[in-house]
Amino acid sequence: MLKGFRNFLMQGELIVIAVGLVVALAFSTLIKSFTDNIITPLVNAAQGGGTSSLGLGWTINGQRINLGAFISAIVYFVIFMAVIYFVLVVPYKAYMKKQGKTVFGDPPPTRTCPDCLSDDLPRAATKCRHCASQLPAAA
């Protein structure tokens, strides 16, 4: 039973989705802090009135721009992403390498269409997917 659960957890798509979710949650914290501590006070200051608090920042028309809280959120985001990378991503990459699979690797090489200058064509493409022109043989 535990082996089956471990196999379920180690599926490639599940880990990728989990890492994406964690990054999104941490990024949402950063955005929330930016809006709560910088944008909202600026809007309130333009309207006039409000309260202020202590800490790193400025007070404009009674509204506090709390730069310290925003810097704190940035530091939190960087530390959180480092922990996620070293606790989840690095061990997962090593595990998948043992399994003979490459995850989170470099994208495959591409080439540029000489006619429309699209640079996202696969290296082995013989026809441009954007302008339908014939491509010279890959070198």
Residue pairs with C-beta under 8 A, 6 or more apart in sequence:
8 14
9 15
10 92
10 95
12 96
12 101
12 103
15 88
15 92
15 103
16 103
18 88
19 84
19 88
19 89
22 84
22 88
23 81
23 84
26 76
26 77
26 80
26 81
26 84
27 77
29 73
29 76
29 77
30 73
30 74
30 76
30 77
32 73
33 69
33 70
33 72
33 73
34 70
34 73
36 69
37 57
37 65
37 66
37 67
37 69
37 70
37 73
38 65
38 66
38 67
38 70
41 50
41 60
41 63
41 64
41 65
41 66
42 60
42 63
42 65
44 50
44 61
44 63
45 60
45 61
45 62
45 63
45 65
46 61
48 61
48 62
49 61
49 62
50 61
50 62
50 63
50 64
51 62
51 64
52 59
52 62
52 63
52 64
53 64
53 66
55 64
55 66
55 68
55 69
56 66
56 67
56 68
56 71
57 64
57 65
57 66
57 67
57 68
57 69
58 64
58 65
58 67
59 65
89 104
92 103
93 103
93 104
96 102
96 103
108 122
108 123
109 123
110 119
110 120
110 121
110 122
110 123
111 119
111 121
111 122
111 123
111 125
111 135
111 138
112 118
112 119
112 121
113 119
113 121
113 128
113 130
113 131
113 133
113 135
114 133
114 135
114 136
115 128
115 131
115 133
116 128
116 130
116 131
116 133
118 128
118 129
118 130
118 131
121 128
121 129
121 135
123 138
124 138
125 135
126 134
126 135
126 137
127 133
127 134
127 135
128 135
